[in-house]
Structures are given as structure tokens and as C-alpha cells.
Amino acid sequence: MQLPSMTSVMQFLLSLAALFVAASALNFTVWTWREKRNADLVQIGINVLRVDPEKEKQISAAREWALNLIDANAGGVMFSPDARAQLLKNRLEIADVKWGNFSWGSGETLPPNPAQIPK
């Protein structure tokens, strides 16, 4: 019986490593896509909850749906029964957050700082 040459063993290990890298890349891609989708769904739920239920009566039925949507896609973080009851009746107040040229809350981006524009 003859042992396999070192070349065939190295080819096998290289093929195995390539398969591992490909599987890891695929797994990371699927995980990233899923997390982005979950974040987008949570953002939709937040946008529904930001509407004032007193001023927009037609949105009140969607508020429970929005809470369920957030609960299902927020990575295991659930609203307490007390918070859920408050959010069904009241508007979700979120302060605008500004970071660099981006803002979150108002949906608008800030204009660039004129001092930072290259000439």
C-alpha cells in the first residue's frame, strides 16, 4: 500500500479551506441581509408609532401591528405590557439625532459644512 503524495494532501486541504471560506462568506451575507431587513422593519414600526393617534385616527389600528412588528424583529427585546399600553394610546416621541452630516428623526440630511468642502 502506497501513501498518498504530499501534493494530493495539500490540494485536498486547500480545497477544504476554499469551501470553508465560501461557506463563511455566504453565511455572513445571509446574516447581514437578515439583520438589515429586521432593522428596516423596526424602522417602519417606529415610523407608525411616531404618528399622533389623536390627530390621525385612521392610524390607531396600525399601532398594535407596529408594536408586534418591532417585537418580532428587535432581536428578542420585547415591550413590557405597560410600555405597550402607553404606546397604543400615545405618540412615540423621539428627539432628532444628528451625527456628522446625517440626522435621524426628522428624515432629512444636513447640508455639508461649507468649511469642510474641498476647494
Steps between C-alpha positions, in 0.01 A plus 500: 500500500635837397435816702352797309753755390528824691371692196161329506466559875579870454251524211234341718573740790498799265165390355362453850620849602344654187167331579518629857568857383213483248259361762607769748449776242155366414406473867616858566308629197176333609544619859570858386198500269275368778621759752452783246147378428424483873633853551287628212189332643566649844538843337161457328344415836662803663373727224144375558533558875626856448165601349272670752198271550286794614555695177506204260213274609542261202849394620382368838433150364853480363662583835458148641632358173804730531565384857479135391731576207760658728473217755551238227803669342685671785723206588311365798431837664130523583284786623372465854119486533508848655709648216280328244186652653660846502613472138154392386355824639784753462736618230859374519719805560852471362741789505685569176850354508770665293834338427728661247301572185227254593197537719248251629156596606406770254590292194711778355874515445692807600668712236880466498699744707645756253832497689536126430442516124831463311583785264 
